[in-house]
């Protein structure tokens, strides 16, 4: 079974109110939703939110895999080129705060015995996750 994960994080202001959102889909013909999330984080930067969104999705996949060991591949889609390139170890991580997030992500990724890819997609291809971020931010500002 292949999983497709779309995750996003954002802030209104940098720093400012921040949130995460994402969706995990199964590769079934209907693209069944396994899980989704939308969570307000409080004050933070955009990059912190992007990393926290990825980290949350990794934890959800970890839980799902424990109950469904037939997962043999997972592809993460993020619209943060910075996070993708840092997690894939193509770019240096200059900020110590971001390194902590990256190390947590790498630690969880190392536990997965299946094929995993983390790739950049344009924001338009990450619309569901982006919408979930905005839902959390909008709900908090009411």
MODELLER restraints for C-alpha pairs under 7 A, 6 or more apart:
rsr = mdl.restraints
at = mdl.atoms
rsr.add(forms.Gaussian(group=physical.xy_distance, feature=features.Distance(at['CA:1:A'], at['CA:27:A']), mean=6.66, stdev=0.5))
rsr.add(forms.Gaussian(group=physical.xy_distance, feature=features.Distance(at['CA:1:A'], at['CA:70:A']), mean=5.98, stdev=0.5))
rsr.add(forms.Gaussian(group=physical.xy_distance, feature=features.Distance(at['CA:1:A'], at['CA:71:A']), mean=4.58, stdev=0.5))
rsr.add(forms.Gaussian(group=physical.xy_distance, feature=features.Distance(at['CA:1:A'], at['CA:72:A']), mean=5.58, stdev=0.5))
rsr.add(forms.Gaussian(group=physical.xy_distance, feature=features.Distance(at['CA:1:A'], at['CA:73:A']), mean=6.68, stdev=0.5))
rsr.add(forms.Gaussian(group=physical.xy_distance, feature=features.Distance(at['CA:2:A'], at['CA:26:A']), mean=6.19, stdev=0.5))
rsr.add(forms.Gaussian(group=physical.xy_distance, feature=features.Distance(at['CA:2:A'], at['CA:27:A']), mean=5.34, stdev=0.5))
rsr.add(forms.Gaussian(group=physical.xy_distance, feature=features.Distance(at['CA:2:A'], at['CA:71:A']), mean=5.96, stdev=0.5))
rsr.add(forms.Gaussian(group=physical.xy_distance, feature=features.Distance(at['CA:2:A'], at['CA:72:A']), mean=6.04, stdev=0.5))
rsr.add(forms.Gaussian(group=physical.xy_distance, feature=features.Distance(at['CA:2:A'], at['CA:73:A']), mean=4.68, stdev=0.5))
rsr.add(forms.Gaussian(group=physical.xy_distance, feature=features.Distance(at['CA:2:A'], at['CA:74:A']), mean=5.52, stdev=0.5))
rsr.add(forms.Gaussian(group=physical.xy_distance, feature=features.Distance(at['CA:3:A'], at['CA:24:A']), mean=6.74, stdev=0.5))
rsr.add(forms.Gaussian(group=physical.xy_distance, feature=features.Distance(at['CA:3:A'], at['CA:25:A']), mean=5.66, stdev=0.5))
rsr.add(forms.Gaussian(group=physical.xy_distance, feature=features.Distance(at['CA:3:A'], at['CA:26:A']), mean=4.80, stdev=0.5))
rsr.add(forms.Gaussian(group=physical.xy_distance, feature=features.Distance(at['CA:3:A'], at['CA:27:A']), mean=5.91, stdev=0.5))
rsr.add(forms.Gaussian(group=physical.xy_distance, feature=features.Distance(at['CA:3:A'], at['CA:73:A']), mean=6.32, stdev=0.5))
rsr.add(forms.Gaussian(group=physical.xy_distance, feature=features.Distance(at['CA:3:A'], at['CA:74:A']), mean=4.57, stdev=0.5))
rsr.add(forms.Gaussian(group=physical.xy_distance, feature=features.Distance(at['CA:3:A'], at['CA:75:A']), mean=6.32, stdev=0.5))
rsr.add(forms.Gaussian(group=physical.xy_distance, feature=features.Distance(at['CA:4:A'], at['CA:24:A']), mean=5.71, stdev=0.5))
rsr.add(forms.Gaussian(group=physical.xy_distance, feature=features.Distance(at['CA:4:A'], at['CA:25:A']), mean=5.05, stdev=0.5))
rsr.add(forms.Gaussian(group=physical.xy_distance, feature=features.Distance(at['CA:4:A'], at['CA:26:A']), mean=6.36, stdev=0.5))
rsr.add(forms.Gaussian(group=physical.xy_distance, feature=features.Distance(at['CA:4:A'], at['CA:74:A']), mean=5.88, stdev=0.5))
rsr.add(forms.Gaussian(group=physical.xy_distance, feature=features.Distance(at['CA:4:A'], at['CA:75:A']), mean=5.05, stdev=0.5))
rsr.add(forms.Gaussian(group=physical.xy_distance, feature=features.Distance(at['CA:4:A'], at['CA:76:A']), mean=6.11, stdev=0.5))
rsr.add(forms.Gaussian(group=physical.xy_distance, feature=features.Distance(at['CA:5:A'], at['CA:23:A']), mean=5.83, stdev=0.5))
rsr.add(forms.Gaussian(group=physical.xy_distance, feature=features.Distance(at['CA:5:A'], at['CA:24:A']), mean=4.46, stdev=0.5))
rsr.add(forms.Gaussian(group=physical.xy_distance, feature=features.Distance(at['CA:5:A'], at['CA:25:A']), mean=6.31, stdev=0.5))
rsr.add(forms.Gaussian(group=physical.xy_distance, feature=features.Distance(at['CA:5:A'], at['CA:75:A']), mean=6.06, stdev=0.5))
rsr.add(forms.Gaussian(group=physical.xy_distance, feature=features.Distance(at['CA:5:A'], at['CA:76:A']), mean=4.60, stdev=0.5))
rsr.add(forms.Gaussian(group=physical.xy_distance, feature=features.Distance(at['CA:5:A'], at['CA:77:A']), mean=5.97, stdev=0.5))
rsr.add(forms.Gaussian(group=physical.xy_distance, feature=features.Distance(at['CA:6:A'], at['CA:22:A']), mean=5.34, stdev=0.5))
rsr.add(forms.Gaussian(group=physical.xy_distance, feature=features.Distance(at['CA:6:A'], at['CA:23:A']), mean=5.38, stdev=0.5))
rsr.add(forms.Gaussian(group=physical.xy_distance, feature=features.Distance(at['CA:6:A'], at['CA:24:A']), mean=6.51, stdev=0.5))
rsr.add(forms.Gaussian(group=physical.xy_distance, feature=features.Distance(at['CA:6:A'], at['CA:76:A']), mean=5.95, stdev=0.5))
rsr.add(forms.Gaussian(group=physical.xy_distance, feature=features.Distance(at['CA:6:A'], at['CA:77:A']), mean=4.81, stdev=0.5))
rsr.add(forms.Gaussian(group=physical.xy_distance, feature=features.Distance(at['CA:6:A'], at['CA:78:A']), mean=6.20, stdev=0.5))
rsr.add(forms.Gaussian(group=physical.xy_distance, feature=features.Distance(at['CA:6:A'], at['CA:126:A']), mean=6.31, stdev=0.5))
rsr.add(forms.Gaussian(group=physical.xy_distance, feature=features.Distance(at['CA:6:A'], at['CA:129:A']), mean=5.96, stdev=0.5))
rsr.add(forms.Gaussian(group=physical.xy_distance, feature=features.Distance(at['CA:7:A'], at['CA:21:A']), mean=5.87, stdev=0.5))
rsr.add(forms.Gaussian(group=physical.xy_distance, feature=features.Distance(at['CA:7:A'], at['CA:22:A']), mean=4.09, stdev=0.5))
rsr.add(forms.Gaussian(group=physical.xy_distance, feature=features.Distance(at['CA:7:A'], at['CA:23:A']), mean=6.53, stdev=0.5))
rsr.add(forms.Gaussian(group=physical.xy_distance, feature=features.Distance(at['CA:7:A'], at['CA:53:A']), mean=5.85, stdev=0.5))
rsr.add(forms.Gaussian(group=physical.xy_distance, feature=features.Distance(at['CA:7:A'], at['CA:54:A']), mean=6.07, stdev=0.5))
rsr.add(forms.Gaussian(group=physical.xy_distance, feature=features.Distance(at['CA:7:A'], at['CA:77:A']), mean=6.48, stdev=0.5))
rsr.add(forms.Gaussian(group=physical.xy_distance, feature=features.Distance(at['CA:7:A'], at['CA:78:A']), mean=5.62, stdev=0.5))
rsr.add(forms.Gaussian(group=physical.xy_distance, feature=features.Distance(at['CA:7:A'], at['CA:129:A']), mean=5.31, stdev=0.5))
rsr.add(forms.Gaussian(group=physical.xy_distance, feature=features.Distance(at['CA:8:A'], at['CA:20:A']), mean=5.79, stdev=0.5))
rsr.add(forms.Gaussian(group=physical.xy_distance, feature=features.Distance(at['CA:8:A'], at['CA:21:A']), mean=5.41, stdev=0.5))
rsr.add(forms.Gaussian(group=physical.xy_distance, feature=features.Distance(at['CA:8:A'], at['CA:22:A']), mean=6.08, stdev=0.5))
rsr.add(forms.Gaussian(group=physical.xy_distance, feature=features.Distance(at['CA:8:A'], at['CA:50:A']), mean=5.61, stdev=0.5))
rsr.add(forms.Gaussian(group=physical.xy_distance, feature=features.Distance(at['CA:8:A'], at['CA:53:A']), mean=5.59, stdev=0.5))
rsr.add(forms.Gaussian(group=physical.xy_distance, feature=features.Distance(at['CA:8:A'], at['CA:78:A']), mean=6.21, stdev=0.5))
rsr.add(forms.Gaussian(group=physical.xy_distance, feature=features.Distance(at['CA:8:A'], at['CA:79:A']), mean=6.87, stdev=0.5))
rsr.add(forms.Gaussian(group=physical.xy_distance, feature=features.Distance(at['CA:8:A'], at['CA:129:A']), mean=5.42, stdev=0.5))
rsr.add(forms.Gaussian(group=physical.xy_distance, feature=features.Distance(at['CA:8:A'], at['CA:130:A']), mean=5.81, stdev=0.5))
rsr.add(forms.Gaussian(group=physical.xy_distance, feature=features.Distance(at['CA:8:A'], at['CA:133:A']), mean=6.86, stdev=0.5))
rsr.add(forms.Gaussian(group=physical.xy_distance, feature=features.Distance(at['CA:9:A'], at['CA:19:A']), mean=5.73, stdev=0.5))
rsr.add(forms.Gaussian(group=physical.xy_distance, feature=features.Distance(at['CA:9:A'], at['CA:20:A']), mean=4.26, stdev=0.5))
rsr.add(forms.Gaussian(group=physical.xy_distance, feature=features.Distance(at['CA:9:A'], at['CA:21:A']), mean=6.31, stdev=0.5))
rsr.add(forms.Gaussian(group=physical.xy_distance, feature=features.Distance(at['CA:9:A'], at['CA:46:A']), mean=6.61, stdev=0.5))
rsr.add(forms.Gaussian(group=physical.xy_distance, feature=features.Distance(at['CA:9:A'], at['CA:49:A']), mean=4.38, stdev=0.5))
rsr.add(forms.Gaussian(group=physical.xy_distance, feature=features.Distance(at['CA:9:A'], at['CA:50:A']), mean=4.03, stdev=0.5))
rsr.add(forms.Gaussian(group=physical.xy_distance, feature=features.Distance(at['CA:9:A'], at['CA:53:A']), mean=5.44, stdev=0.5))
rsr.add(forms.Gaussian(group=physical.xy_distance, feature=features.Distance(at['CA:9:A'], at['CA:133:A']), mean=6.27, stdev=0.5))
rsr.add(forms.Gaussian(group=physical.xy_distance, feature=features.Distance(at['CA:10:A'], at['CA:18:A']), mean=5.51, stdev=0.5))
rsr.add(forms.Gaussian(group=physical.xy_distance, feature=features.Distance(at['CA:10:A'], at['CA:19:A']), mean=5.72, stdev=0.5))
rsr.add(forms.Gaussian(group=physical.xy_distance, feature=features.Distance(at['CA:10:A'], at['CA:20:A']), mean=6.57, stdev=0.5))
rsr.add(forms.Gaussian(group=physical.xy_distance, feature=features.Distance(at['CA:10:A'], at['CA:46:A']), mean=4.77, stdev=0.5))
rsr.add(forms.Gaussian(group=physical.xy_distance, feature=features.Distance(at['CA:10:A'], at['CA:49:A']), mean=5.46, stdev=0.5))
rsr.add(forms.Gaussian(group=physical.xy_distance, feature=features.Distance(at['CA:10:A'], at['CA:50:A']), mean=6.40, stdev=0.5))
rsr.add(forms.Gaussian(group=physical.xy_distance, feature=features.Distance(at['CA:10:A'], at['CA:133:A']), mean=6.67, stdev=0.5))
rsr.add(forms.Gaussian(group=physical.xy_distance, feature=features.Distance(at['CA:11:A'], at['CA:17:A']), mean=5.37, stdev=0.5))
rsr.add(forms.Gaussian(group=physical.xy_distance, feature=features.Distance(at['CA:11:A'], at['CA:18:A']), mean=3.98, stdev=0.5))
rsr.add(forms.Gaussian(group=physical.xy_distance, feature=features.Distance(at['CA:11:A'], at['CA:19:A']), mean=6.50, stdev=0.5))
rsr.add(forms.Gaussian(group=physical.xy_distance, feature=features.Distance(at['CA:11:A'], at['CA:44:A']), mean=6.76, stdev=0.5))
rsr.add(forms.Gaussian(group=physical.xy_distance, feature=features.Distance(at['CA:11:A'], at['CA:45:A']), mean=5.99, stdev=0.5))
rsr.add(forms.Gaussian(group=physical.xy_distance, feature=features.Distance(at['CA:11:A'], at['CA:46:A']), mean=4.93, stdev=0.5))
rsr.add(forms.Gaussian(group=physical.xy_distance, feature=features.Distance(at['CA:12:A'], at['CA:18:A']), mean=6.46, stdev=0.5))
rsr.add(forms.Gaussian(group=physical.xy_distance, feature=features.Distance(at['CA:14:A'], at['CA:45:A']), mean=4.90, stdev=0.5))
rsr.add(forms.Gaussian(group=physical.xy_distance, feature=features.Distance(at['CA:14:A'], at['CA:46:A']), mean=6.21, stdev=0.5))
rsr.add(forms.Gaussian(group=physical.xy_distance, feature=features.Distance(at['CA:15:A'], at['CA:43:A']), mean=6.41, stdev=0.5))
rsr.add(forms.Gaussian(group=physical.xy_distance, feature=features.Distance(at['CA:15:A'], at['CA:44:A']), mean=4.88, stdev=0.5))
rsr.add(forms.Gaussian(group=physical.xy_distance, feature=features.Distance(at['CA:15:A'], at['CA:45:A']), mean=4.24, stdev=0.5))
rsr.add(forms.Gaussian(group=physical.xy_distance, feature=features.Distance(at['CA:16:A'], at['CA:43:A']), mean=5.00, stdev=0.5))
rsr.add(forms.Gaussian(group=physical.xy_distance, feature=features.Distance(at['CA:16:A'], at['CA:44:A']), mean=5.50, stdev=0.5))
rsr.add(forms.Gaussian(group=physical.xy_distance, feature=features.Distance(at['CA:16:A'], at['CA:45:A']), mean=6.42, stdev=0.5))
rsr.add(forms.Gaussian(group=physical.xy_distance, feature=features.Distance(at['CA:17:A'], at['CA:42:A']), mean=5.21, stdev=0.5))
rsr.add(forms.Gaussian(group=physical.xy_distance, feature=features.Distance(at['CA:17:A'], at['CA:43:A']), mean=4.59, stdev=0.5))
rsr.add(forms.Gaussian(group=physical.xy_distance, feature=features.Distance(at['CA:17:A'], at['CA:44:A']), mean=6.28, stdev=0.5))
rsr.add(forms.Gaussian(group=physical.xy_distance, feature=features.Distance(at['CA:18:A'], at['CA:40:A']), mean=6.23, stdev=0.5))
rsr.add(forms.Gaussian(group=physical.xy_distance, feature=features.Distance(at['CA:18:A'], at['CA:41:A']), mean=5.41, stdev=0.5))
rsr.add(forms.Gaussian(group=physical.xy_distance, feature=features.Distance(at['CA:18:A'], at['CA:42:A']), mean=5.50, stdev=0.5))
rsr.add(forms.Gaussian(group=physical.xy_distance, feature=features.Distance(at['CA:18:A'], at['CA:43:A']), mean=5.81, stdev=0.5))
rsr.add(forms.Gaussian(group=physical.xy_distance, feature=features.Distance(at['CA:18:A'], at['CA:44:A']), mean=5.62, stdev=0.5))
rsr.add(forms.Gaussian(group=physical.xy_distance, feature=features.Distance(at['CA:18:A'], at['CA:45:A']), mean=7.00, stdev=0.5))
rsr.add(forms.Gaussian(group=physical.xy_distance, feature=features.Distance(at['CA:18:A'], at['CA:49:A']), mean=6.33, stdev=0.5))
rsr.add(forms.Gaussian(group=physical.xy_distance, feature=features.Distance(at['CA:18:A'], at['CA:137:A']), mean=6.77, stdev=0.5))
rsr.add(forms.Gaussian(group=physical.xy_distance, feature=features.Distance(at['CA:19:A'], at['CA:39:A']), mean=5.55, stdev=0.5))
rsr.add(forms.Gaussian(group=physical.xy_distance, feature=features.Distance(at['CA:19:A'], at['CA:40:A']), mean=4.27, stdev=0.5))
rsr.add(forms.Gaussian(group=physical.xy_distance, feature=features.Distance(at['CA:19:A'], at['CA:41:A']), mean=4.97, stdev=0.5))
rsr.add(forms.Gaussian(group=physical.xy_distance, feature=features.Distance(at['CA:19:A'], at['CA:49:A']), mean=6.20, stdev=0.5))
rsr.add(forms.Gaussian(group=physical.xy_distance, feature=features.Distance(at['CA:19:A'], at['CA:133:A']), mean=5.43, stdev=0.5))
rsr.add(forms.Gaussian(group=physical.xy_distance, feature=features.Distance(at['CA:19:A'], at['CA:136:A']), mean=6.18, stdev=0.5))
rsr.add(forms.Gaussian(group=physical.xy_distance, feature=features.Distance(at['CA:19:A'], at['CA:137:A']), mean=6.15, stdev=0.5))
rsr.add(forms.Gaussian(group=physical.xy_distance, feature=features.Distance(at['CA:20:A'], at['CA:38:A']), mean=5.72, stdev=0.5))
rsr.add(forms.Gaussian(group=physical.xy_distance, feature=features.Distance(at['CA:20:A'], at['CA:39:A']), mean=5.39, stdev=0.5))
rsr.add(forms.Gaussian(group=physical.xy_distance, feature=features.Distance(at['CA:20:A'], at['CA:40:A']), mean=6.60, stdev=0.5))
rsr.add(forms.Gaussian(group=physical.xy_distance, feature=features.Distance(at['CA:20:A'], at['CA:49:A']), mean=6.11, stdev=0.5))
rsr.add(forms.Gaussian(group=physical.xy_distance, feature=features.Distance(at['CA:20:A'], at['CA:53:A']), mean=5.00, stdev=0.5))
rsr.add(forms.Gaussian(group=physical.xy_distance, feature=features.Distance(at['CA:20:A'], at['CA:133:A']), mean=4.96, stdev=0.5))
rsr.add(forms.Gaussian(group=physical.xy_distance, feature=features.Distance(at['CA:21:A'], at['CA:37:A']), mean=5.21, stdev=0.5))
rsr.add(forms.Gaussian(group=physical.xy_distance, feature=features.Distance(at['CA:21:A'], at['CA:38:A']), mean=4.28, stdev=0.5))
rsr.add(forms.Gaussian(group=physical.xy_distance, feature=features.Distance(at['CA:21:A'], at['CA:39:A']), mean=6.46, stdev=0.5))
rsr.add(forms.Gaussian(group=physical.xy_distance, feature=features.Distance(at['CA:21:A'], at['CA:53:A']), mean=6.34, stdev=0.5))
rsr.add(forms.Gaussian(group=physical.xy_distance, feature=features.Distance(at['CA:21:A'], at['CA:129:A']), mean=5.01, stdev=0.5))
rsr.add(forms.Gaussian(group=physical.xy_distance, feature=features.Distance(at['CA:21:A'], at['CA:130:A']), mean=6.62, stdev=0.5))
rsr.add(forms.Gaussian(group=physical.xy_distance, feature=features.Distance(at['CA:21:A'], at['CA:132:A']), mean=4.73, stdev=0.5))
rsr.add(forms.Gaussian(group=physical.xy_distance, feature=features.Distance(at['CA:21:A'], at['CA:133:A']), mean=4.61, stdev=0.5))
rsr.add(forms.Gaussian(group=physical.xy_distance, feature=features.Distance(at['CA:22:A'], at['CA:36:A']), mean=5.49, stdev=0.5))
rsr.add(forms.Gaussian(group=physical.xy_distance, feature=features.Distance(at['CA:22:A'], at['CA:37:A']), mean=5.35, stdev=0.5))
rsr.add(forms.Gaussian(group=physical.xy_distance, feature=features.Distance(at['CA:22:A'], at['CA:38:A']), mean=6.75, stdev=0.5))
rsr.add(forms.Gaussian(group=physical.xy_distance, feature=features.Distance(at['CA:22:A'], at['CA:129:A']), mean=4.30, stdev=0.5))
rsr.add(forms.Gaussian(group=physical.xy_distance, feature=features.Distance(at['CA:22:A'], at['CA:132:A']), mean=6.60, stdev=0.5))
rsr.add(forms.Gaussian(group=physical.xy_distance, feature=features.Distance(at['CA:23:A'], at['CA:35:A']), mean=5.81, stdev=0.5))
rsr.add(forms.Gaussian(group=physical.xy_distance, feature=features.Distance(at['CA:23:A'], at['CA:36:A']), mean=4.13, stdev=0.5))
rsr.add(forms.Gaussian(group=physical.xy_distance, feature=features.Distance(at['CA:23:A'], at['CA:37:A']), mean=6.51, stdev=0.5))
rsr.add(forms.Gaussian(group=physical.xy_distance, feature=features.Distance(at['CA:23:A'], at['CA:129:A']), mean=6.35, stdev=0.5))
rsr.add(forms.Gaussian(group=physical.xy_distance, feature=features.Distance(at['CA:24:A'], at['CA:33:A']), mean=5.95, stdev=0.5))
rsr.add(forms.Gaussian(group=physical.xy_distance, feature=features.Distance(at['CA:24:A'], at['CA:34:A']), mean=5.44, stdev=0.5))
rsr.add(forms.Gaussian(group=physical.xy_distance, feature=features.Distance(at['CA:24:A'], at['CA:35:A']), mean=5.23, stdev=0.5))
rsr.add(forms.Gaussian(group=physical.xy_distance, feature=features.Distance(at['CA:24:A'], at['CA:36:A']), mean=6.15, stdev=0.5))
rsr.add(forms.Gaussian(group=physical.xy_distance, feature=features.Distance(at['CA:25:A'], at['CA:31:A']), mean=5.68, stdev=0.5))
rsr.add(forms.Gaussian(group=physical.xy_distance, feature=features.Distance(at['CA:25:A'], at['CA:32:A']), mean=5.55, stdev=0.5))
rsr.add(forms.Gaussian(group=physical.xy_distance, feature=features.Distance(at['CA:25:A'], at['CA:33:A']), mean=4.56, stdev=0.5))
rsr.add(forms.Gaussian(group=physical.xy_distance, feature=features.Distance(at['CA:25:A'], at['CA:34:A']), mean=5.48, stdev=0.5))
rsr.add(forms.Gaussian(group=physical.xy_distance, feature=features.Distance(at['CA:26:A'], at['CA:32:A']), mean=5.34, stdev=0.5))
rsr.add(forms.Gaussian(group=physical.xy_distance, feature=features.Distance(at['CA:26:A'], at['CA:33:A']), mean=6.43, stdev=0.5))
rsr.add(forms.Gaussian(group=physical.xy_distance, feature=features.Distance(at['CA:26:A'], at['CA:34:A']), mean=6.49, stdev=0.5))
rsr.add(forms.Gaussian(group=physical.xy_distance, feature=features.Distance(at['CA:38:A'], at['CA:132:A']), mean=5.17, stdev=0.5))
rsr.add(forms.Gaussian(group=physical.xy_distance, feature=features.Distance(at['CA:38:A'], at['CA:133:A']), mean=5.91, stdev=0.5))
rsr.add(forms.Gaussian(group=physical.xy_distance, feature=features.Distance(at['CA:38:A'], at['CA:136:A']), mean=5.70, stdev=0.5))
rsr.add(forms.Gaussian(group=physical.xy_distance, feature=features.Distance(at['CA:39:A'], at['CA:136:A']), mean=5.52, stdev=0.5))
rsr.add(forms.Gaussian(group=physical.xy_distance, feature=features.Distance(at['CA:40:A'], at['CA:136:A']), mean=5.22, stdev=0.5))
rsr.add(forms.Gaussian(group=physical.xy_distance, feature=features.Distance(at['CA:40:A'], at['CA:137:A']), mean=6.19, stdev=0.5))
rsr.add(forms.Gaussian(group=physical.xy_distance, feature=features.Distance(at['CA:48:A'], at['CA:98:A']), mean=7.00, stdev=0.5))
rsr.add(forms.Gaussian(group=physical.xy_distance, feature=features.Distance(at['CA:50:A'], at['CA:80:A']), mean=6.88, stdev=0.5))
rsr.add(forms.Gaussian(group=physical.xy_distance, feature=features.Distance(at['CA:51:A'], at['CA:83:A']), mean=6.65, stdev=0.5))
rsr.add(forms.Gaussian(group=physical.xy_distance, feature=features.Distance(at['CA:51:A'], at['CA:101:A']), mean=6.25, stdev=0.5))
rsr.add(forms.Gaussian(group=physical.xy_distance, feature=features.Distance(at['CA:55:A'], at['CA:105:A']), mean=5.76, stdev=0.5))
rsr.add(forms.Gaussian(group=physical.xy_distance, feature=features.Distance(at['CA:58:A'], at['CA:108:A']), mean=6.81, stdev=0.5))
rsr.add(forms.Gaussian(group=physical.xy_distance, feature=features.Distance(at['CA:65:A'], at['CA:71:A']), mean=6.44, stdev=0.5))
rsr.add(forms.Gaussian(group=physical.xy_distance, feature=features.Distance(at['CA:72:A'], at['CA:114:A']), mean=4.76, stdev=0.5))
rsr.add(forms.Gaussian(group=physical.xy_distance, feature=features.Distance(at['CA:72:A'], at['CA:115:A']), mean=6.30, stdev=0.5))
rsr.add(forms.Gaussian(group=physical.xy_distance, feature=features.Distance(at['CA:73:A'], at['CA:114:A']), mean=5.24, stdev=0.5))
rsr.add(forms.Gaussian(group=physical.xy_distance, feature=features.Distance(at['CA:73:A'], at['CA:115:A']), mean=4.56, stdev=0.5))
rsr.add(forms.Gaussian(group=physical.xy_distance, feature=features.Distance(at['CA:73:A'], at['CA:116:A']), mean=5.74, stdev=0.5))
rsr.add(forms.Gaussian(group=physical.xy_distance, feature=features.Distance(at['CA:74:A'], at['CA:115:A']), mean=6.35, stdev=0.5))
rsr.add(forms.Gaussian(group=physical.xy_distance, feature=features.Distance(at['CA:74:A'], at['CA:116:A']), mean=4.91, stdev=0.5))
rsr.add(forms.Gaussian(group=physical.xy_distance, feature=features.Distance(at['CA:74:A'], at['CA:117:A']), mean=6.56, stdev=0.5))
rsr.add(forms.Gaussian(group=physical.xy_distance, feature=features.Distance(at['CA:75:A'], at['CA:116:A']), mean=5.72, stdev=0.5))
rsr.add(forms.Gaussian(group=physical.xy_distance, feature=features.Distance(at['CA:75:A'], at['CA:117:A']), mean=4.79, stdev=0.5))
rsr.add(forms.Gaussian(group=physical.xy_distance, feature=features.Distance(at['CA:75:A'], at['CA:118:A']), mean=5.93, stdev=0.5))
rsr.add(forms.Gaussian(group=physical.xy_distance, feature=features.Distance(at['CA:76:A'], at['CA:117:A']), mean=6.09, stdev=0.5))
rsr.add(forms.Gaussian(group=physical.xy_distance, feature=features.Distance(at['CA:76:A'], at['CA:118:A']), mean=4.64, stdev=0.5))
rsr.add(forms.Gaussian(group=physical.xy_distance, feature=features.Distance(at['CA:76:A'], at['CA:119:A']), mean=6.13, stdev=0.5))
rsr.add(forms.Gaussian(group=physical.xy_distance, feature=features.Distance(at['CA:77:A'], at['CA:118:A']), mean=6.15, stdev=0.5))
rsr.add(forms.Gaussian(group=physical.xy_distance, feature=features.Distance(at['CA:77:A'], at['CA:119:A']), mean=5.19, stdev=0.5))
rsr.add(forms.Gaussian(group=physical.xy_distance, feature=features.Distance(at['CA:77:A'], at['CA:120:A']), mean=5.84, stdev=0.5))
rsr.add(forms.Gaussian(group=physical.xy_distance, feature=features.Distance(at['CA:77:A'], at['CA:121:A']), mean=6.03, stdev=0.5))
rsr.add(forms.Gaussian(group=physical.xy_distance, feature=features.Distance(at['CA:78:A'], at['CA:84:A']), mean=7.00, stdev=0.5))
rsr.add(forms.Gaussian(group=physical.xy_distance, feature=features.Distance(at['CA:78:A'], at['CA:119:A']), mean=6.31, stdev=0.5))
rsr.add(forms.Gaussian(group=physical.xy_distance, feature=features.Distance(at['CA:78:A'], at['CA:120:A']), mean=5.11, stdev=0.5))
rsr.add(forms.Gaussian(group=physical.xy_distance, feature=features.Distance(at['CA:78:A'], at['CA:121:A']), mean=5.79, stdev=0.5))
rsr.add(forms.Gaussian(group=physical.xy_distance, feature=features.Distance(at['CA:79:A'], at['CA:120:A']), mean=5.47, stdev=0.5))
rsr.add(forms.Gaussian(group=physical.xy_distance, feature=features.Distance(at['CA:79:A'], at['CA:121:A']), mean=5.05, stdev=0.5))
rsr.add(forms.Gaussian(group=physical.xy_distance, feature=features.Distance(at['CA:79:A'], at['CA:122:A']), mean=5.42, stdev=0.5))
rsr.add(forms.Gaussian(group=physical.xy_distance, feature=features.Distance(at['CA:79:A'], at['CA:123:A']), mean=5.30, stdev=0.5))
rsr.add(forms.Gaussian(group=physical.xy_distance, feature=features.Distance(at['CA:79:A'], at['CA:126:A']), mean=6.63, stdev=0.5))
rsr.add(forms.Gaussian(group=physical.xy_distance, feature=features.Distance(at['CA:80:A'], at['CA:120:A']), mean=6.55, stdev=0.5))
rsr.add(forms.Gaussian(group=physical.xy_distance, feature=features.Distance(at['CA:81:A'], at['CA:120:A']), mean=5.71, stdev=0.5))
rsr.add(forms.Gaussian(group=physical.xy_distance, feature=features.Distance(at['CA:84:A'], at['CA:118:A']), mean=6.30, stdev=0.5))
rsr.add(forms.Gaussian(group=physical.xy_distance, feature=features.Distance(at['CA:84:A'], at['CA:119:A']), mean=6.06, stdev=0.5))
rsr.add(forms.Gaussian(group=physical.xy_distance, feature=features.Distance(at['CA:84:A'], at['CA:120:A']), mean=6.07, stdev=0.5))
rsr.add(forms.Gaussian(group=physical.xy_distance, feature=features.Distance(at['CA:85:A'], at['CA:91:A']), mean=5.46, stdev=0.5))
rsr.add(forms.Gaussian(group=physical.xy_distance, feature=features.Distance(at['CA:86:A'], at['CA:92:A']), mean=6.31, stdev=0.5))
rsr.add(forms.Gaussian(group=physical.xy_distance, feature=features.Distance(at['CA:86:A'], at['CA:93:A']), mean=6.34, stdev=0.5))
rsr.add(forms.Gaussian(group=physical.xy_distance, feature=features.Distance(at['CA:87:A'], at['CA:102:A']), mean=6.17, stdev=0.5))
rsr.add(forms.Gaussian(group=physical.xy_distance, feature=features.Distance(at['CA:93:A'], at['CA:99:A']), mean=5.98, stdev=0.5))
